[in-house]
Amino acid sequence: MNTLETEIQEACAQAAHVDENLLAVELTDGRTILTPLARFPRLMYGTP
């Protein structure tokens, strides 16, 4: 029986970008998480 060994890494943010509608967080493993800025009202209505 073969066992697939998977290395589990903690996701770490590398960069974050915000525009008028979207929050994007780039992770060190190459993934990008996108979410509507409306989920974060303090950011959405905050000043630059």
C-alpha distance matrix in Angstrom:
0.0 3.8 6.6 10.0 12.7 16.0 19.3 21.8 25.4 28.6 30.6 33.9 36.9 38.4 41.3 42.9 45.4 47.7 50.0 52.1 49.3 45.9 44.0 41.4 39.2 37.3 34.2 33.3 30.0 32.1 31.9 35.2 36.0 39.1 41.0 44.5 47.0 48.5 45.7 47.4 51.1 52.2 50.8 52.1 55.6 55.6 57.7 56.3
3.8 0.0 3.8 6.6 9.4 12.8 16.1 18.8 22.2 25.6 27.5 30.7 33.7 35.0 37.9 39.7 42.1 44.5 46.9 49.2 46.5 43.0 41.1 38.3 36.0 33.9 30.9 29.8 26.4 28.5 28.6 32.0 33.0 36.1 38.3 41.8 44.3 46.0 43.3 44.9 48.6 49.6 48.0 49.4 52.9 52.8 54.7 53.2
6.6 3.8 0.0 3.8 6.1 9.5 12.8 15.2 18.8 22.0 24.1 27.3 30.4 31.9 34.9 36.6 39.2 41.6 44.1 46.4 43.7 40.2 38.1 35.4 33.0 31.1 27.9 26.9 23.7 26.0 25.9 29.3 30.1 33.4 35.4 39.0 41.3 43.0 40.2 41.6 45.4 46.2 44.8 46.2 49.7 49.6 51.5 50.1
10.0 6.6 3.8 0.0 3.8 6.4 9.9 12.5 15.8 19.2 20.9 24.1 27.1 28.5 31.4 33.1 35.6 38.1 40.5 42.9 40.3 36.8 34.7 31.9 29.5 27.4 24.3 23.3 20.0 22.2 22.2 25.7 26.6 29.9 32.1 35.8 38.1 39.9 37.2 38.6 42.4 43.2 41.6 43.0 46.6 46.3 48.2 46.7
12.7 9.4 6.1 3.8 0.0 3.8 6.7 9.6 12.9 16.4 18.5 21.5 24.7 26.1 29.3 31.2 34.0 36.6 39.3 41.8 39.4 35.8 33.4 30.5 27.8 25.7 22.4 21.1 18.1 20.8 21.0 24.5 25.5 29.0 31.2 35.0 36.9 38.9 36.1 37.2 41.0 41.5 39.9 41.6 45.0 44.6 46.3 44.7
16.0 12.8 9.5 6.4 3.8 0.0 3.8 6.2 9.5 12.9 14.8 17.9 21.0 22.5 25.6 27.5 30.2 32.8 35.5 38.0 35.7 32.1 29.6 26.8 24.0 22.0 18.7 17.5 14.6 17.3 17.4 20.8 21.8 25.4 27.6 31.3 33.2 35.3 32.6 33.5 37.4 37.8 36.2 37.9 41.3 40.8 42.6 41.0
19.3 16.1 12.8 9.9 6.7 3.8 0.0 3.8 6.4 10.0 12.3 15.1 18.4 19.8 23.1 25.2 28.3 31.0 34.0 36.6 34.6 30.9 28.1 25.3 22.2 20.1 16.5 15.0 12.5 15.8 16.2 19.6 20.7 24.4 26.7 30.5 32.0 34.3 31.5 32.1 35.9 36.0 34.3 36.3 39.6 38.8 40.4 38.7
21.8 18.8 15.2 12.5 9.6 6.2 3.8 0.0 3.8 6.8 9.3 12.4 15.8 17.8 21.0 22.8 25.9 28.4 31.5 34.0 31.9 28.3 25.4 22.8 19.6 18.0 14.4 13.5 11.5 14.8 14.7 17.6 18.2 21.9 23.9 27.6 29.0 31.1 28.2 28.7 32.5 32.6 31.1 33.1 36.4 35.6 37.4 35.9
25.4 22.2 18.8 15.8 12.9 9.5 6.4 3.8 0.0 3.8 6.3 8.9 12.4 14.3 17.6 19.6 22.9 25.6 28.8 31.5 29.7 26.0 22.9 20.2 16.8 15.1 11.4 10.2 9.0 12.6 12.8 15.5 16.2 20.0 22.1 25.8 26.8 29.2 26.5 26.6 30.3 30.1 28.4 30.6 33.8 32.8 34.3 32.7
28.6 25.6 22.0 19.2 16.4 12.9 10.0 6.8 3.8 0.0 3.8 6.2 9.9 12.4 15.5 17.2 20.6 23.0 26.4 29.0 27.4 23.7 20.4 18.1 14.6 13.6 10.0 9.6 9.5 12.8 12.5 14.4 14.5 18.2 19.9 23.4 24.1 26.4 23.6 23.4 27.1 26.7 25.1 27.6 30.6 29.5 31.1 29.7
30.6 27.5 24.1 20.9 18.5 14.8 12.3 9.3 6.3 3.8 0.0 3.8 6.7 9.5 12.2 13.7 17.0 19.4 22.8 25.4 23.8 20.1 16.8 14.4 10.9 9.9 6.5 7.1 7.4 10.0 9.2 10.7 10.9 14.6 16.5 20.1 20.8 23.3 20.7 20.6 24.3 24.0 22.2 24.4 27.6 26.6 28.1 26.6
33.9 30.7 27.3 24.1 21.5 17.9 15.1 12.4 8.9 6.2 3.8 0.0 3.8 6.4 9.4 11.3 14.9 17.7 21.2 24.0 23.0 19.4 15.8 13.4 9.6 8.6 5.5 5.8 8.0 10.2 10.2 11.0 11.5 14.8 16.7 20.0 20.1 23.0 20.7 19.9 23.5 22.7 20.6 23.1 26.1 24.6 25.8 24.0
36.9 33.7 30.4 27.1 24.7 21.0 18.4 15.8 12.4 9.9 6.7 3.8 0.0 3.8 5.8 7.5 11.2 14.0 17.6 20.6 19.8 16.2 12.7 10.3 6.5 5.9 4.5 6.1 9.1 9.9 9.6 9.2 9.7 12.5 14.4 17.5 17.3 20.4 18.6 17.5 20.9 20.1 17.6 20.1 23.0 21.4 22.4 20.4
38.4 35.0 31.9 28.5 26.1 22.5 19.8 17.8 14.3 12.4 9.5 6.4 3.8 0.0 3.8 7.2 10.5 13.9 17.4 20.7 20.4 16.9 13.6 10.8 7.5 5.5 5.2 5.4 9.0 9.2 10.1 9.7 11.3 13.8 16.2 19.1 18.7 22.2 20.9 19.7 22.8 21.8 19.0 21.2 24.1 22.3 22.7 20.1
41.3 37.9 34.9 31.4 29.3 25.6 23.1 21.0 17.6 15.5 12.2 9.4 5.8 3.8 0.0 3.8 6.9 10.4 13.7 17.2 17.2 14.0 10.8 8.3 5.8 5.2 7.1 8.6 11.8 10.8 11.1 9.4 10.7 12.2 14.4 16.7 16.0 19.7 18.9 17.5 20.4 19.4 16.2 18.2 21.0 19.2 19.4 16.7
42.9 39.7 36.6 33.1 31.2 27.5 25.2 22.8 19.6 17.2 13.7 11.3 7.5 7.2 3.8 0.0 3.8 6.8 10.4 13.7 13.7 10.5 7.3 5.6 4.4 6.2 9.0 11.5 14.2 12.9 12.1 9.4 9.4 9.9 11.5 13.4 12.4 16.0 15.5 14.1 16.8 16.0 12.6 14.5 17.3 15.8 16.3 13.9
45.4 42.1 39.2 35.6 34.0 30.2 28.3 25.9 22.9 20.6 17.0 14.9 11.2 10.5 6.9 3.8 0.0 3.8 6.9 10.4 10.8 8.1 6.0 5.1 6.5 8.4 11.9 14.5 16.8 14.8 13.8 10.5 10.5 9.6 10.9 11.9 10.8 14.6 15.0 13.7 15.9 15.4 11.7 12.7 15.6 14.4 14.6 12.1
47.7 44.5 41.6 38.1 36.6 32.8 31.0 28.4 25.6 23.0 19.4 17.7 14.0 13.9 10.4 6.8 3.8 0.0 3.8 6.9 7.7 5.8 4.7 6.4 8.8 11.6 14.9 17.9 20.0 18.0 16.5 12.9 11.9 9.9 10.0 9.8 7.9 11.6 12.6 11.2 12.8 12.7 8.9 9.2 12.1 11.4 11.8 9.9
50.0 46.9 44.1 40.5 39.3 35.5 34.0 31.5 28.8 26.4 22.8 21.2 17.6 17.4 13.7 10.4 6.9 3.8 0.0 3.8 5.5 5.5 6.8 8.8 11.9 14.4 18.0 21.0 22.8 20.4 18.8 15.0 14.1 11.3 11.1 9.8 8.2 11.3 13.4 12.5 13.3 13.8 10.2 9.0 11.7 11.8 11.8 10.3
52.1 49.2 46.4 42.9 41.8 38.0 36.6 34.0 31.5 29.0 25.4 24.0 20.6 20.7 17.2 13.7 10.4 6.9 3.8 0.0 3.8 6.2 8.7 11.5 14.8 17.7 21.1 24.3 26.0 23.6 21.6 17.8 16.3 13.1 11.8 9.4 7.4 9.4 12.4 11.7 11.6 12.6 9.7 7.2 9.5 10.6 11.2 10.8
49.3 46.5 43.7 40.3 39.4 35.7 34.6 31.9 29.7 27.4 23.8 23.0 19.8 20.4 17.2 13.7 10.8 7.7 5.5 3.8 0.0 3.8 7.2 10.1 13.7 16.6 19.9 23.4 24.5 22.2 19.7 15.9 14.0 10.4 8.8 5.9 5.2 7.2 10.0 10.5 11.1 13.0 10.4 7.8 11.0 12.7 14.0 13.9
45.9 43.0 40.2 36.8 35.8 32.1 30.9 28.3 26.0 23.7 20.1 19.4 16.2 16.9 14.0 10.5 8.1 5.8 5.5 6.2 3.8 0.0 3.8 6.4 10.0 12.9 16.1 19.6 20.7 18.5 16.0 12.2 10.3 6.9 5.9 4.7 4.7 8.0 9.5 9.9 11.8 13.3 10.3 9.1 12.7 13.6 15.1 14.3
44.0 41.1 38.1 34.7 33.4 29.6 28.1 25.4 22.9 20.4 16.8 15.8 12.7 13.6 10.8 7.3 6.0 4.7 6.8 8.7 7.2 3.8 0.0 3.8 6.7 10.1 13.1 16.6 18.1 16.3 13.9 10.2 8.1 5.8 5.4 6.1 5.5 9.2 9.4 9.0 11.6 12.4 9.2 9.5 13.1 13.2 14.8 13.7
41.4 38.3 35.4 31.9 30.5 26.8 25.3 22.8 20.2 18.1 14.4 13.4 10.3 10.8 8.3 5.6 5.1 6.4 8.8 11.5 10.1 6.4 3.8 0.0 3.8 6.6 9.8 13.2 14.6 12.5 10.4 6.7 5.6 4.5 6.6 8.8 9.2 12.8 12.5 12.4 15.3 15.9 12.6 13.2 16.8 16.5 17.7 16.0
39.2 36.0 33.0 29.5 27.8 24.0 22.2 19.6 16.8 14.6 10.9 9.6 6.5 7.5 5.8 4.4 6.5 8.8 11.9 14.8 13.7 10.0 6.7 3.8 0.0 3.8 6.4 9.9 11.6 10.3 8.5 5.6 5.2 6.6 8.8 11.7 11.8 15.3 14.2 13.7 17.0 17.0 14.0 15.5 18.9 18.1 19.2 17.4
37.3 33.9 31.1 27.4 25.7 22.0 20.1 18.0 15.1 13.6 9.9 8.6 5.9 5.5 5.2 6.2 8.4 11.6 14.4 17.7 16.6 12.9 10.1 6.6 3.8 0.0 3.8 6.8 8.5 6.8 6.1 4.4 6.4 8.8 11.9 14.9 15.4 18.9 17.9 17.5 20.8 20.7 17.6 19.1 22.4 21.5 22.2 20.0
34.2 30.9 27.9 24.3 22.4 18.7 16.5 14.4 11.4 10.0 6.5 5.5 4.5 5.2 7.1 9.0 11.9 14.9 18.0 21.1 19.9 16.1 13.1 9.8 6.4 3.8 0.0 3.8 5.4 5.6 5.3 5.9 7.8 11.1 14.0 17.4 18.0 21.3 19.6 19.3 22.9 22.7 20.0 21.8 25.1 24.0 25.0 22.8
33.3 29.8 26.9 23.3 21.1 17.5 15.0 13.5 10.2 9.6 7.1 5.8 6.1 5.4 8.6 11.5 14.5 17.9 21.0 24.3 23.4 19.6 16.6 13.2 9.9 6.8 3.8 0.0 3.8 5.5 7.3 9.1 11.5 14.8 17.7 21.1 21.7 25.0 23.3 22.8 26.3 25.8 23.1 25.1 28.3 26.9 27.6 25.2
30.0 26.4 23.7 20.0 18.1 14.6 12.5 11.5 9.0 9.5 7.4 8.0 9.1 9.0 11.8 14.2 16.8 20.0 22.8 26.0 24.5 20.7 18.1 14.6 11.6 8.5 5.4 3.8 0.0 3.8 5.8 8.9 11.5 15.1 18.2 21.8 23.0 26.1 24.3 24.4 28.0 28.0 25.3 27.0 30.4 29.4 30.3 28.1
32.1 28.5 26.0 22.2 20.8 17.3 15.8 14.8 12.6 12.8 10.0 10.2 9.9 9.2 10.8 12.9 14.8 18.0 20.4 23.6 22.2 18.5 16.3 12.5 10.3 6.8 5.6 5.5 3.8 0.0 3.8 6.6 10.0 13.1 16.6 20.0 21.3 24.6 23.3 23.6 27.1 27.3 24.3 25.6 29.1 28.3 29.0 26.6
31.9 28.6 25.9 22.2 21.0 17.4 16.2 14.7 12.8 12.5 9.2 10.2 9.6 10.1 11.1 12.1 13.8 16.5 18.8 21.6 19.7 16.0 13.9 10.4 8.5 6.1 5.3 7.3 5.8 3.8 0.0 3.8 6.7 9.9 13.3 16.9 18.6 21.6 20.1 20.8 24.4 25.0 22.2 23.2 26.9 26.4 27.6 25.6
35.2 32.0 29.3 25.7 24.5 20.8 19.6 17.6 15.5 14.4 10.7 11.0 9.2 9.7 9.4 9.4 10.5 12.9 15.0 17.8 15.9 12.2 10.2 6.7 5.6 4.4 5.9 9.1 8.9 6.6 3.8 0.0 3.8 6.4 10.0 13.4 15.0 18.1 17.0 17.6 21.0 21.7 18.8 19.6 23.3 23.0 24.2 22.3
36.0 33.0 30.1 26.6 25.5 21.8 20.7 18.2 16.2 14.5 10.9 11.5 9.7 11.3 10.7 9.4 10.5 11.9 14.1 16.3 14.0 10.3 8.1 5.6 5.2 6.4 7.8 11.5 11.5 10.0 6.7 3.8 0.0 3.8 6.7 10.4 12.1 14.9 13.5 14.4 17.9 18.9 16.4 17.1 20.8 20.9 22.6 21.2
39.1 36.1 33.4 29.9 29.0 25.4 24.4 21.9 20.0 18.2 14.6 14.8 12.5 13.8 12.2 9.9 9.6 9.9 11.3 13.1 10.4 6.9 5.8 4.5 6.6 8.8 11.1 14.8 15.1 13.1 9.9 6.4 3.8 0.0 3.8 7.0 9.2 11.9 11.2 12.5 15.7 17.1 14.5 14.5 18.3 18.8 20.6 19.5
41.0 38.3 35.4 32.1 31.2 27.6 26.7 23.9 22.1 19.9 16.5 16.7 14.4 16.2 14.4 11.5 10.9 10.0 11.1 11.8 8.8 5.9 5.4 6.6 8.8 11.9 14.0 17.7 18.2 16.6 13.3 10.0 6.7 3.8 0.0 3.8 6.3 8.5 7.6 9.3 12.4 14.4 12.3 11.9 15.7 16.8 19.0 18.6
44.5 41.8 39.0 35.8 35.0 31.3 30.5 27.6 25.8 23.4 20.1 20.0 17.5 19.1 16.7 13.4 11.9 9.8 9.8 9.4 5.9 4.7 6.1 8.8 11.7 14.9 17.4 21.1 21.8 20.0 16.9 13.4 10.4 7.0 3.8 0.0 3.8 5.3 6.0 8.0 10.2 12.8 10.8 9.4 13.1 14.8 17.2 17.3
47.0 44.3 41.3 38.1 36.9 33.2 32.0 29.0 26.8 24.1 20.8 20.1 17.3 18.7 16.0 12.4 10.8 7.9 8.2 7.4 5.2 4.7 5.5 9.2 11.8 15.4 18.0 21.7 23.0 21.3 18.6 15.0 12.1 9.2 6.3 3.8 0.0 3.8 5.3 5.5 7.2 9.3 7.2 5.8 9.5 11.1 13.5 13.9
48.5 46.0 43.0 39.9 38.9 35.3 34.3 31.1 29.2 26.4 23.3 23.0 20.4 22.2 19.7 16.0 14.6 11.6 11.3 9.4 7.2 8.0 9.2 12.8 15.3 18.9 21.3 25.0 26.1 24.6 21.6 18.1 14.9 11.9 8.5 5.3 3.8 0.0 3.8 5.3 5.7 9.1 8.4 6.3 9.2 11.8 14.8 16.0
45.7 43.3 40.2 37.2 36.1 32.6 31.5 28.2 26.5 23.6 20.7 20.7 18.6 20.9 18.9 15.5 15.0 12.6 13.4 12.4 10.0 9.5 9.4 12.5 14.2 17.9 19.6 23.3 24.3 23.3 20.1 17.0 13.5 11.2 7.6 6.0 5.3 3.8 0.0 3.8 6.2 9.1 8.9 8.3 11.3 13.2 16.5 17.6
47.4 44.9 41.6 38.6 37.2 33.5 32.1 28.7 26.6 23.4 20.6 19.9 17.5 19.7 17.5 14.1 13.7 11.2 12.5 11.7 10.5 9.9 9.0 12.4 13.7 17.5 19.3 22.8 24.4 23.6 20.8 17.6 14.4 12.5 9.3 8.0 5.5 5.3 3.8 0.0 3.8 5.6 5.5 6.1 8.8 9.9 13.3 14.6
51.1 48.6 45.4 42.4 41.0 37.4 35.9 32.5 30.3 27.1 24.3 23.5 20.9 22.8 20.4 16.8 15.9 12.8 13.3 11.6 11.1 11.8 11.6 15.3 17.0 20.8 22.9 26.3 28.0 27.1 24.4 21.0 17.9 15.7 12.4 10.2 7.2 5.7 6.2 3.8 0.0 3.8 5.4 4.8 6.0 8.1 11.7 13.8
52.2 49.6 46.2 43.2 41.5 37.8 36.0 32.6 30.1 26.7 24.0 22.7 20.1 21.8 19.4 16.0 15.4 12.7 13.8 12.6 13.0 13.3 12.4 15.9 17.0 20.7 22.7 25.8 28.0 27.3 25.0 21.7 18.9 17.1 14.4 12.8 9.3 9.1 9.1 5.6 3.8 0.0 3.8 5.6 5.5 5.7 9.4 11.7
50.8 48.0 44.8 41.6 39.9 36.2 34.3 31.1 28.4 25.1 22.2 20.6 17.6 19.0 16.2 12.6 11.7 8.9 10.2 9.7 10.4 10.3 9.2 12.6 14.0 17.6 20.0 23.1 25.3 24.3 22.2 18.8 16.4 14.5 12.3 10.8 7.2 8.4 8.9 5.5 5.4 3.8 0.0 3.8 5.5 5.0 8.0 9.2
52.1 49.4 46.2 43.0 41.6 37.9 36.3 33.1 30.6 27.6 24.4 23.1 20.1 21.2 18.2 14.5 12.7 9.2 9.0 7.2 7.8 9.1 9.5 13.2 15.5 19.1 21.8 25.1 27.0 25.6 23.2 19.6 17.1 14.5 11.9 9.4 5.8 6.3 8.3 6.1 4.8 5.6 3.8 0.0 3.8 5.7 8.5 10.1
55.6 52.9 49.7 46.6 45.0 41.3 39.6 36.4 33.8 30.6 27.6 26.1 23.0 24.1 21.0 17.3 15.6 12.1 11.7 9.5 11.0 12.7 13.1 16.8 18.9 22.4 25.1 28.3 30.4 29.1 26.9 23.3 20.8 18.3 15.7 13.1 9.5 9.2 11.3 8.8 6.0 5.5 5.5 3.8 0.0 3.8 6.7 9.6
55.6 52.8 49.6 46.3 44.6 40.8 38.8 35.6 32.8 29.5 26.6 24.6 21.4 22.3 19.2 15.8 14.4 11.4 11.8 10.6 12.7 13.6 13.2 16.5 18.1 21.5 24.0 26.9 29.4 28.3 26.4 23.0 20.9 18.8 16.8 14.8 11.1 11.8 13.2 9.9 8.1 5.7 5.0 5.7 3.8 0.0 3.8 6.6
57.7 54.7 51.5 48.2 46.3 42.6 40.4 37.4 34.3 31.1 28.1 25.8 22.4 22.7 19.4 16.3 14.6 11.8 11.8 11.2 14.0 15.1 14.8 17.7 19.2 22.2 25.0 27.6 30.3 29.0 27.6 24.2 22.6 20.6 19.0 17.2 13.5 14.8 16.5 13.3 11.7 9.4 8.0 8.5 6.7 3.8 0.0 3.8
56.3 53.2 50.1 46.7 44.7 41.0 38.7 35.9 32.7 29.7 26.6 24.0 20.4 20.1 16.7 13.9 12.1 9.9 10.3 10.8 13.9 14.3 13.7 16.0 17.4 20.0 22.8 25.2 28.1 26.6 25.6 22.3 21.2 19.5 18.6 17.3 13.9 16.0 17.6 14.6 13.8 11.7 9.2 10.1 9.6 6.6 3.8 0.0
